[in-house]
Structure formats: structure tokens, C-alpha cells
């Protein structure tokens, strides 16, 4: 069975609150590439895209919002 690291889930929760990969990286004191990797691993684990990204930040997809509500709140 595949697993996902708890820290990766914490990263997803932080992004959901901050709406920004770069701001999350700054708050958690890690690189933006680490943030992107964590999101990628969580998306692979759940088999769903979690965030919609654009120039102004990001927002949860419908599936992402469900995951955050079910597993991270």
C-alpha cells in the first residue's frame, strides 16, 4: 500500500490556507520545489489534482477541497 508523508499533508493544508506555493515555502522554511514535490506526491496518492495554479496564486479544486475537509481539518 502506498503512503504519503504527514508533512506533505501539512504542506497541502498550508497552501489551502495561504493560496500560494511561494508563501507556503517561506512560512515552512523550505524551497518552492519541495512544496511542488509534496503536492505532486499527495496528488499521486489520491489520484486527483488538488490545486488549480495561476499567476496570482492557487485555489483548491473541488476534489482538493473534499480531501482537505475529509483528511486535514
N, C-alpha and C positions, 0 to 999 in steps of 0.2 A: 504494500500500500504506500502510495506517495504521501509525503507530509510537507508542510510549509512551516517555516520558522516563525515563531511568535513575534520576533522583532519585525519581520516583513509585514505582518498583520498590523502592528503598531504604526508602521510607516503608512500603510493604506489609510488607517484611521486619521492620522495627522494630515495627510493630503486632502482627505474628505473635509476636514475642518478648515484648512488653510487655503484650499483651492489652488495650490501652487507646488510644483515639484521643487523649484529652487528655494522657496521659502521653507519648505519642509526640510530640505537638506541643511539649510542654515540653522534651523531650530534644533535638529537632531545631530548637528555637527558631523555630517558625513557628506560625501560627494554626491552630486546630482546623478552621476552614473550609477552609484549604489542604489539610489532611490528608484531609478528606472529599472534596474535589475530586479529589485524587490517586487515592484509592481508586476513585472513580467512573470516572475515566478508564481505570484498569487493568481494572476490571470490564467496561467497554465494549470495550476492546481484546481481551480474552479471551472476551467474550461469556458470562461466568459470574459469579455472585455469589461473592465471595471471603470475606466475613465475615458472621457472624451477630452482630447487636448486641443488647445488653440493658443494663439499668441497672447491672449490675456490671462491664461491660466488653464484650469481644467475643472470639469464637473463630473459627478458620478453618472454613469449610465443607469438605466432602470435596473439592470441586473446588479450593477455595482451597489446601488442604494439598498437593494434587497440583501446583499451579502453583508454590508455594513450593519444594517439593522439586525439581522439574524445572528451574526457572529461577533460583532465588535462593539455593540452598545450594551 
